[in-house]
Amino acid sequence: MAAGIWASDPHPAARFLSDRLYEPRFQIGMTLMKSVVFTRWREANPEDTIRFHALRPHEIGMIESTPQKVIAQGADWRFLNELKLELKA
């Protein structure tokens, strides 16, 4: 929701960055907010994303579970599948 608002009107988002000193130079924050593609998350494959982010801790020994096990035990795709159907309609 916020991403959609920021995409349509980047000025308040840039002001927020400036006010909180995340990026104190307003113009740089404005350029950043205009250049970010807020819809890119819709293009990502969630299973691939989980696999990628589970592989790194597994490789260095932080977790014992393999990415496949993390996906099998921790991902319930029913909600996401329903959401995909809703967004297509």
ZAVEXLUM-611486 format. One record per residue: residue number from 1; residue in three letters; x, z, y of N, C-alpha, C, O in turn. Coordinates in Angstrom, 1 decimal, always signed. Layout:
BEGIN
+-----+------+--------+--------+--------+--------+--------+--------+--------+--------+--------+--------+--------+--------+
:  nr : rest :     nX :     nZ :     nY :    caX :    caZ :    caY :     cX :     cZ :     cY :     oX :     oZ :     oY :
+-----+------+--------+--------+--------+--------+--------+--------+--------+--------+--------+--------+--------+--------+
: NUM :  ALA :      X :      Z :      Y :      X :      Z :      Y :      X :      Z :      Y :      X :      Z :      Y :
...
+-----+------+--------+--------+--------+--------+--------+--------+--------+--------+--------+--------+--------+--------+
end
This chain:
BEGIN
+-----+------+--------+--------+--------+--------+--------+--------+--------+--------+--------+--------+--------+--------+
:  nr : rest :     nX :     nZ :     nY :    caX :    caZ :    caY :     cX :     cZ :     cY :     oX :     oZ :     oY :
+-----+------+--------+--------+--------+--------+--------+--------+--------+--------+--------+--------+--------+--------+
:   1 :  MET :   +0.8 :   +0.0 :   -1.2 :   +0.0 :   +0.0 :   +0.0 :   +0.9 :   +0.0 :   +1.3 :   +0.7 :   -0.8 :   +2.1 :
:   2 :  ALA :   +1.8 :   +0.9 :   +1.3 :   +2.7 :   +1.0 :   +2.5 :   +3.5 :   -0.3 :   +2.7 :   +3.7 :   -0.7 :   +3.8 :
:   3 :  ALA :   +3.9 :   -0.8 :   +1.5 :   +4.7 :   -2.0 :   +1.6 :   +3.9 :   -3.2 :   +2.2 :   +4.5 :   -4.0 :   +3.0 :
:   4 :  GLY :   +2.7 :   -3.3 :   +1.9 :   +1.8 :   -4.3 :   +2.5 :   +1.7 :   -4.1 :   +4.0 :   +1.6 :   -5.1 :   +4.7 :
:   5 :  ILE :   +1.5 :   -2.9 :   +4.4 :   +1.4 :   -2.6 :   +5.8 :   +2.7 :   -2.9 :   +6.5 :   +2.6 :   -3.5 :   +7.6 :
:   6 :  TRP :   +3.8 :   -2.5 :   +6.0 :   +5.1 :   -2.8 :   +6.6 :   +5.4 :   -4.3 :   +6.7 :   +6.0 :   -4.8 :   +7.6 :
:   7 :  ALA :   +4.9 :   -5.0 :   +5.6 :   +5.2 :   -6.5 :   +5.6 :   +4.4 :   -7.1 :   +6.7 :   +4.9 :   -8.1 :   +7.3 :
:   8 :  SER :   +3.2 :   -6.7 :   +6.9 :   +2.3 :   -7.3 :   +8.0 :   +2.7 :   -6.9 :   +9.4 :   +2.5 :   -7.7 :  +10.3 :
:   9 :  ASP :   +3.2 :   -5.7 :   +9.6 :   +3.6 :   -5.2 :  +10.9 :   +4.9 :   -4.3 :  +10.7 :   +4.8 :   -3.1 :  +10.6 :
:  10 :  PRO :   +6.1 :   -5.0 :  +10.8 :   +7.3 :   -4.2 :  +10.6 :   +7.7 :   -3.3 :  +11.7 :   +8.6 :   -2.5 :  +11.6 :
:  11 :  HIS :   +7.1 :   -3.4 :  +12.9 :   +7.4 :   -2.6 :  +14.1 :   +7.4 :   -1.1 :  +13.8 :   +8.3 :   -0.4 :  +14.1 :
:  12 :  PRO :   +6.2 :   -0.5 :  +13.2 :   +6.2 :   +0.9 :  +13.0 :   +7.2 :   +1.4 :  +11.9 :   +7.8 :   +2.5 :  +12.0 :
:  13 :  ALA :   +7.5 :   +0.5 :  +11.0 :   +8.5 :   +0.9 :   +9.9 :   +9.9 :   +0.9 :  +10.6 :  +10.6 :   +1.8 :  +10.3 :
:  14 :  ALA :  +10.2 :   +0.0 :  +11.4 :  +11.5 :   +0.0 :  +12.1 :  +11.6 :   +1.2 :  +13.0 :  +12.7 :   +1.8 :  +13.1 :
:  15 :  ARG :  +10.5 :   +1.6 :  +13.7 :  +10.5 :   +2.8 :  +14.5 :  +10.7 :   +4.0 :  +13.7 :  +11.5 :   +4.9 :  +14.1 :
:  16 :  PHE :  +10.1 :   +4.1 :  +12.5 :  +10.3 :   +5.2 :  +11.6 :  +11.7 :   +5.3 :  +11.2 :  +12.3 :   +6.4 :  +11.3 :
:  17 :  LEU :  +12.4 :   +4.2 :  +10.8 :  +13.8 :   +4.2 :  +10.5 :  +14.6 :   +4.8 :  +11.6 :  +15.6 :   +5.5 :  +11.4 :
:  18 :  SER :  +14.3 :   +4.3 :  +12.8 :  +15.1 :   +4.7 :  +14.0 :  +14.8 :   +6.2 :  +14.4 :  +15.8 :   +6.9 :  +14.6 :
:  19 :  ASP :  +13.6 :   +6.6 :  +14.3 :  +13.3 :   +8.0 :  +14.7 :  +13.9 :   +9.0 :  +13.7 :  +14.4 :  +10.1 :  +14.1 :
:  20 :  ARG :  +13.9 :   +8.7 :  +12.4 :  +14.5 :   +9.5 :  +11.4 :  +16.0 :   +9.4 :  +11.3 :  +16.7 :  +10.0 :  +10.4 :
:  21 :  LEU :  +16.6 :   +8.5 :  +12.1 :  +18.0 :   +8.2 :  +12.1 :  +18.6 :   +7.6 :  +10.8 :  +19.7 :   +7.7 :  +10.5 :
:  22 :  TYR :  +17.6 :   +7.0 :  +10.0 :  +18.1 :   +6.3 :   +8.8 :  +18.9 :   +5.1 :   +9.3 :  +19.9 :   +4.7 :   +8.7 :
:  23 :  GLU :  +18.4 :   +4.5 :  +10.3 :  +19.1 :   +3.4 :  +11.0 :  +18.8 :   +3.6 :  +12.5 :  +17.8 :   +3.1 :  +13.0 :
:  24 :  PRO :  +19.7 :   +4.3 :  +13.2 :  +19.4 :   +4.6 :  +14.6 :  +19.2 :   +3.4 :  +15.5 :  +18.6 :   +3.5 :  +16.6 :
:  25 :  ARG :  +19.8 :   +2.3 :  +15.1 :  +19.6 :   +1.1 :  +16.0 :  +18.3 :   +0.4 :  +15.6 :  +18.2 :   -0.3 :  +14.6 :
:  26 :  PHE :  +17.4 :   +0.5 :  +16.5 :  +16.0 :   -0.1 :  +16.3 :  +16.1 :   -1.5 :  +15.9 :  +15.4 :   -1.9 :  +15.0 :
:  27 :  GLN :  +16.8 :   -2.3 :  +16.6 :  +16.8 :   -3.8 :  +16.4 :  +17.3 :   -4.1 :  +15.0 :  +16.8 :   -5.0 :  +14.3 :
:  28 :  ILE :  +18.3 :   -3.4 :  +14.5 :  +18.8 :   -3.6 :  +13.1 :  +17.7 :   -3.2 :  +12.1 :  +17.5 :   -3.9 :  +11.1 :
:  29 :  GLY :  +17.0 :   -2.1 :  +12.4 :  +15.9 :   -1.7 :  +11.5 :  +14.8 :   -2.8 :  +11.5 :  +14.2 :   -3.1 :  +10.5 :
:  30 :  MET :  +14.6 :   -3.3 :  +12.6 :  +13.5 :   -4.4 :  +12.8 :  +13.9 :   -5.6 :  +12.0 :  +13.1 :   -6.2 :  +11.3 :
:  31 :  THR :  +15.2 :   -6.0 :  +12.1 :  +15.7 :   -7.2 :  +11.3 :  +15.6 :   -6.9 :   +9.8 :  +15.2 :   -7.8 :   +9.1 :
:  32 :  LEU :  +15.9 :   -5.7 :   +9.4 :  +15.9 :   -5.3 :   +8.0 :  +14.4 :   -5.4 :   +7.5 :  +14.2 :   -6.0 :   +6.5 :
:  33 :  MET :  +13.5 :   -4.8 :   +8.3 :  +12.1 :   -4.8 :   +7.8 :  +11.5 :   -6.2 :   +7.8 :  +10.7 :   -6.5 :   +6.9 :
:  34 :  LYS :  +12.0 :   -7.1 :   +8.6 :  +11.5 :   -8.5 :   +8.6 :  +12.1 :   -9.3 :   +7.4 :  +11.5 :  -10.2 :   +6.9 :
:  35 :  SER :  +13.3 :   -8.9 :   +6.9 :  +14.0 :   -9.6 :   +5.9 :  +13.6 :   -9.2 :   +4.5 :  +13.9 :   -9.9 :   +3.5 :
:  36 :  VAL :  +13.1 :   -8.0 :   +4.3 :  +12.8 :   -7.5 :   +3.0 :  +11.6 :   -8.2 :   +2.5 :  +10.6 :   -8.3 :   +3.1 :
:  37 :  VAL :  +11.7 :   -8.6 :   +1.2 :  +10.5 :   -9.3 :   +0.5 :   +9.8 :   -8.2 :   -0.2 :  +10.2 :   -7.7 :   -1.3 :
:  38 :  PHE :   +8.6 :   -7.7 :   +0.3 :   +7.9 :   -6.6 :   -0.2 :   +7.1 :   -7.0 :   -1.5 :   +6.6 :   -6.1 :   -2.2 :
:  39 :  THR :   +6.9 :   -8.3 :   -1.7 :   +6.1 :   -8.7 :   -2.9 :   +7.0 :   -8.9 :   -4.1 :   +6.4 :   -9.2 :   -5.2 :
:  40 :  ARG :   +8.3 :   -8.8 :   -4.0 :   +9.1 :   -9.1 :   -5.1 :   +8.8 :   -8.2 :   -6.4 :   +9.0 :   -8.7 :   -7.5 :
:  41 :  TRP :   +8.4 :   -7.0 :   -6.2 :   +8.1 :   -6.1 :   -7.3 :   +7.0 :   -6.7 :   -8.2 :   +7.0 :   -6.4 :   -9.4 :
:  42 :  ARG :   +6.2 :   -7.5 :   -7.7 :   +5.1 :   -8.2 :   -8.5 :   +5.7 :   -9.2 :   -9.5 :   +5.1 :   -9.5 :  -10.5 :
:  43 :  GLU :   +6.9 :   -9.7 :   -9.2 :   +7.5 :  -10.7 :  -10.0 :   +8.3 :  -10.1 :  -11.1 :   +8.6 :  -10.8 :  -12.1 :
:  44 :  ALA :   +8.7 :   -8.8 :  -11.0 :   +9.5 :   -8.2 :  -12.0 :   +8.8 :   -7.9 :  -13.3 :   +7.6 :   -7.6 :  -13.3 :
:  45 :  ASN :   +9.5 :   -8.1 :  -14.4 :   +8.9 :   -7.7 :  -15.7 :   +9.2 :   -6.3 :  -16.0 :  +10.3 :   -5.9 :  -16.1 :
:  46 :  PRO :   +8.2 :   -5.4 :  -16.1 :   +8.4 :   -4.0 :  -16.2 :   +9.1 :   -3.6 :  -17.4 :   +9.9 :   -2.6 :  -17.4 :
:  47 :  GLU :   +8.9 :   -4.3 :  -18.5 :   +9.6 :   -3.9 :  -19.8 :  +11.1 :   -4.2 :  -19.6 :  +12.0 :   -3.4 :  -20.0 :
:  48 :  ASP :  +11.5 :   -5.3 :  -19.0 :  +12.9 :   -5.6 :  -18.8 :  +13.5 :   -4.6 :  -17.8 :  +14.7 :   -4.3 :  -18.0 :
:  49 :  THR :  +12.7 :   -4.2 :  -16.8 :  +13.3 :   -3.2 :  -15.8 :  +13.6 :   -1.9 :  -16.5 :  +14.6 :   -1.3 :  -16.3 :
:  50 :  ILE :  +12.6 :   -1.4 :  -17.4 :  +12.9 :   -0.2 :  -18.1 :  +14.1 :   -0.3 :  -19.0 :  +14.9 :   +0.6 :  -19.1 :
:  51 :  ARG :  +14.1 :   -1.4 :  -19.7 :  +15.2 :   -1.7 :  -20.6 :  +16.6 :   -1.6 :  -19.9 :  +17.5 :   -1.0 :  -20.3 :
:  52 :  PHE :  +16.6 :   -2.3 :  -18.7 :  +17.9 :   -2.3 :  -17.9 :  +18.3 :   -0.9 :  -17.5 :  +19.4 :   -0.5 :  -17.6 :
:  53 :  HIS :  +17.3 :   -0.2 :  -16.9 :  +17.6 :   +1.1 :  -16.4 :  +17.8 :   +2.2 :  -17.5 :  +18.4 :   +3.3 :  -17.2 :
:  54 :  ALA :  +17.3 :   +2.0 :  -18.7 :  +17.6 :   +2.9 :  -19.8 :  +18.9 :   +2.6 :  -20.5 :  +19.5 :   +3.5 :  -21.1 :
:  55 :  LEU :  +19.4 :   +1.4 :  -20.3 :  +20.6 :   +1.0 :  -21.0 :  +21.8 :   +1.7 :  -20.3 :  +22.7 :   +2.1 :  -21.0 :
:  56 :  ARG :  +21.9 :   +1.8 :  -19.0 :  +23.0 :   +2.4 :  -18.3 :  +23.3 :   +3.8 :  -18.8 :  +24.4 :   +4.2 :  -19.1 :
:  57 :  PRO :  +22.3 :   +4.7 :  -18.7 :  +22.5 :   +6.1 :  -19.1 :  +22.9 :   +6.2 :  -20.6 :  +23.6 :   +7.1 :  -21.1 :
:  58 :  HIS :  +22.3 :   +5.3 :  -21.4 :  +22.6 :   +5.3 :  -22.9 :  +24.1 :   +4.9 :  -23.1 :  +24.8 :   +5.4 :  -23.9 :
:  59 :  GLU :  +24.6 :   +3.9 :  -22.3 :  +25.9 :   +3.4 :  -22.5 :  +27.0 :   +4.5 :  -22.1 :  +28.0 :   +4.6 :  -22.8 :
:  60 :  ILE :  +26.7 :   +5.3 :  -21.2 :  +27.6 :   +6.4 :  -20.8 :  +27.4 :   +7.7 :  -21.5 :  +28.1 :   +8.7 :  -21.2 :
:  61 :  GLY :  +26.4 :   +7.8 :  -22.3 :  +26.1 :   +9.0 :  -23.1 :  +25.3 :  +10.0 :  -22.5 :  +25.2 :  +11.1 :  -23.0 :
:  62 :  MET :  +24.6 :   +9.7 :  -21.4 :  +23.7 :  +10.6 :  -20.7 :  +22.4 :  +10.9 :  -21.6 :  +21.9 :  +12.0 :  -21.6 :
:  63 :  ILE :  +22.0 :   +9.8 :  -22.2 :  +20.8 :   +9.9 :  -23.1 :  +21.2 :   +9.4 :  -24.5 :  +22.0 :   +8.4 :  -24.6 :
:  64 :  GLU :  +20.6 :   +9.9 :  -25.5 :  +20.9 :   +9.4 :  -26.8 :  +19.9 :   +8.3 :  -27.2 :  +20.3 :   +7.4 :  -28.1 :
:  65 :  SER :  +18.7 :   +8.2 :  -26.7 :  +17.7 :   +7.2 :  -27.0 :  +18.2 :   +5.8 :  -26.6 :  +18.8 :   +5.6 :  -25.5 :
:  66 :  THR :  +17.9 :   +4.9 :  -27.4 :  +18.2 :   +3.5 :  -27.1 :  +17.1 :   +3.0 :  -26.1 :  +16.0 :   +3.6 :  -26.1 :
:  67 :  PRO :  +17.4 :   +1.9 :  -25.4 :  +16.3 :   +1.4 :  -24.5 :  +15.0 :   +1.1 :  -25.3 :  +13.9 :   +1.3 :  -24.7 :
:  68 :  GLN :  +15.2 :   +0.5 :  -26.5 :  +14.0 :   +0.2 :  -27.2 :  +13.1 :   +1.5 :  -27.6 :  +11.9 :   +1.4 :  -27.5 :
:  69 :  LYS :  +13.8 :   +2.5 :  -27.9 :  +13.1 :   +3.8 :  -28.2 :  +12.5 :   +4.4 :  -26.9 :  +11.4 :   +4.9 :  -27.0 :
:  70 :  VAL :  +13.2 :   +4.3 :  -25.8 :  +12.6 :   +4.7 :  -24.5 :  +11.3 :   +4.0 :  -24.2 :  +10.3 :   +4.6 :  -23.8 :
:  71 :  ILE :  +11.3 :   +2.7 :  -24.4 :  +10.1 :   +1.8 :  -24.2 :   +9.0 :   +2.2 :  -25.1 :   +7.9 :   +2.3 :  -24.8 :
:  72 :  ALA :   +9.4 :   +2.3 :  -26.4 :   +8.4 :   +2.6 :  -27.4 :   +7.7 :   +4.0 :  -27.2 :   +6.5 :   +4.1 :  -27.4 :
:  73 :  GLN :   +8.5 :   +5.0 :  -26.8 :   +7.9 :   +6.3 :  -26.7 :   +7.4 :   +6.6 :  -25.3 :   +6.5 :   +7.5 :  -25.2 :
:  74 :  GLY :   +7.9 :   +5.9 :  -24.3 :   +7.6 :   +6.4 :  -23.0 :   +6.8 :   +5.4 :  -22.1 :   +6.4 :   +5.7 :  -21.0 :
:  75 :  ALA :   +6.5 :   +4.2 :  -22.7 :   +5.8 :   +3.2 :  -21.9 :   +4.4 :   +3.0 :  -22.5 :   +4.3 :   +2.6 :  -23.6 :
:  76 :  ASP :   +3.4 :   +3.2 :  -21.7 :   +2.0 :   +2.8 :  -22.1 :   +1.6 :   +1.7 :  -21.2 :   +1.3 :   +1.9 :  -20.0 :
:  77 :  TRP :   +1.5 :   +0.5 :  -21.8 :   +1.3 :   -0.7 :  -21.0 :   -0.2 :   -1.0 :  -20.7 :   -0.5 :   -2.0 :  -20.1 :
:  78 :  ARG :   -1.1 :   -0.1 :  -21.3 :   -2.5 :   -0.4 :  -21.1 :   -2.9 :   -0.5 :  -19.6 :   -3.6 :   -1.4 :  -19.2 :
:  79 :  PHE :   -2.5 :   +0.5 :  -18.8 :   -2.8 :   +0.5 :  -17.4 :   -2.3 :   -0.7 :  -16.7 :   -3.0 :   -1.4 :  -15.9 :
:  80 :  LEU :   -1.0 :   -1.0 :  -17.0 :   -0.4 :   -2.2 :  -16.3 :   -1.1 :   -3.5 :  -16.7 :   -1.3 :   -4.4 :  -15.9 :
:  81 :  ASN :   -1.4 :   -3.6 :  -18.0 :   -2.1 :   -4.8 :  -18.4 :   -3.5 :   -5.0 :  -17.7 :   -3.9 :   -6.1 :  -17.4 :
:  82 :  GLU :   -4.2 :   -3.9 :  -17.6 :   -5.5 :   -3.9 :  -16.9 :   -5.3 :   -4.3 :  -15.4 :   -6.0 :   -5.0 :  -14.8 :
:  83 :  LEU :   -4.2 :   -3.7 :  -14.8 :   -3.9 :   -4.0 :  -13.4 :   -3.6 :   -5.5 :  -13.2 :   -4.0 :   -6.1 :  -12.2 :
:  84 :  LYS :   -2.8 :   -6.1 :  -14.1 :   -2.6 :   -7.5 :  -14.1 :   -3.8 :   -8.3 :  -14.1 :   -4.0 :   -9.3 :  -13.4 :
:  85 :  LEU :   -4.8 :   -7.9 :  -15.0 :   -6.0 :   -8.7 :  -15.1 :   -6.8 :   -8.6 :  -13.8 :   -7.4 :   -9.5 :  -13.3 :
:  86 :  GLU :   -6.8 :   -7.4 :  -13.2 :   -7.5 :   -7.2 :  -11.9 :   -6.9 :   -8.0 :  -10.8 :   -7.6 :   -8.6 :  -10.0 :
:  87 :  LEU :   -5.6 :   -8.1 :  -10.7 :   -4.9 :   -8.8 :   -9.7 :   -5.1 :  -10.3 :   -9.8 :   -5.1 :  -11.1 :   -8.8 :
:  88 :  LYS :   -5.2 :  -10.8 :  -11.0 :   -5.5 :  -12.2 :  -11.2 :   -6.9 :  -12.7 :  -10.8 :   -7.1 :  -13.8 :  -10.4 :
:  89 :  ALA :   -7.8 :  -11.7 :  -10.9 :   -9.2 :  -12.1 :  -10.5 :   -9.4 :  -12.3 :   -9.1 :  -10.5 :  -12.5 :   -8.6 :
+-----+------+--------+--------+--------+--------+--------+--------+--------+--------+--------+--------+--------+--------+
end
